[in-house]
Amino acid sequence: MIEELHIFGVYVPAALIWAIFAVILTFALRGLLLRMPLHHVLWHPALLEMALFLLIWLGLACLADGFLPRWAIS
């Protein structure tokens, strides 16, 4: 079943909310990655950023599934 969050009377897909939070966290961590020498050694740094985004998105979704009360997600 696809989970939805009820925000101000509008049902929003939960995956969209977690993706927005993941983008914000990825951009926050991107500044740290740009300062590290690892970022300059990689063949394609964008792949690292995409993998970081996907891992954060998965982590947020798993945490929300485990810790959010069932009444918050319909």
C-alpha positions as CSV (number, residue, x, y, z in Angstrom):
1,M,0.0,0.0,0.0
2,I,1.2,3.5,-0.9
3,E,1.6,5.6,2.2
4,E,0.3,9.2,2.3
5,L,0.7,12.0,4.8
6,H,-2.1,14.3,5.7
7,I,-0.7,17.8,5.6
8,F,-3.1,20.8,6.0
9,G,-6.0,18.8,4.6
10,V,-4.0,17.5,1.6
11,Y,-2.8,14.0,1.1
12,V,0.8,14.0,0.0
13,P,2.8,10.9,-0.9
14,A,5.2,10.0,1.9
15,A,8.0,9.3,-0.5
16,L,7.8,12.8,-1.8
17,I,8.2,14.3,1.7
18,W,11.2,12.0,2.5
19,A,12.8,12.9,-0.9
20,I,12.5,16.6,-0.1
21,F,14.2,16.1,3.2
22,A,16.9,13.9,1.6
23,V,17.6,16.7,-1.0
24,I,18.0,19.2,1.8
25,L,20.4,17.0,3.7
26,T,22.3,16.1,0.6
27,F,22.9,19.8,-0.3
28,A,24.0,20.4,3.3
29,L,26.5,17.6,3.1
30,R,27.6,18.6,-0.4
31,G,29.5,21.5,1.0
32,L,31.5,19.1,3.2
33,L,32.2,16.8,0.3
34,L,33.5,19.7,-1.9
35,R,36.1,20.5,0.8
36,M,37.3,16.9,1.0
37,P,40.1,15.7,-1.3
38,L,38.1,12.5,-2.0
39,H,35.7,14.6,-4.1
40,H,38.5,15.6,-6.5
41,V,39.9,12.1,-6.9
42,L,36.7,10.5,-7.9
43,W,36.0,9.8,-11.6
44,H,32.5,11.1,-11.5
45,P,31.6,13.1,-8.3
46,A,28.0,13.4,-9.3
47,L,27.6,9.6,-8.8
48,L,28.8,10.0,-5.2
49,E,26.2,12.7,-4.6
50,M,23.4,10.6,-6.2
51,A,24.4,7.6,-4.1
52,L,24.4,9.8,-1.0
53,F,21.0,11.2,-1.9
54,L,19.6,7.7,-2.4
55,L,21.1,6.4,0.9
56,I,19.7,9.3,2.8
57,W,16.3,8.9,1.2
58,L,16.2,5.2,2.0
59,G,17.4,5.9,5.6
60,L,14.7,8.5,6.1
61,A,12.0,6.2,4.7
62,C,13.1,3.3,7.0
63,L,13.3,5.5,10.1
64,A,9.8,7.0,9.3
65,D,8.3,3.6,8.8
66,G,9.7,2.4,12.1
67,F,9.1,5.4,14.3
68,L,6.1,7.4,13.0
69,P,2.8,6.5,14.6
70,R,0.3,4.8,12.3
71,W,-2.3,7.6,12.7
72,A,0.2,10.0,11.0
73,I,0.4,7.9,7.9
74,S,-2.7,6.6,6.1
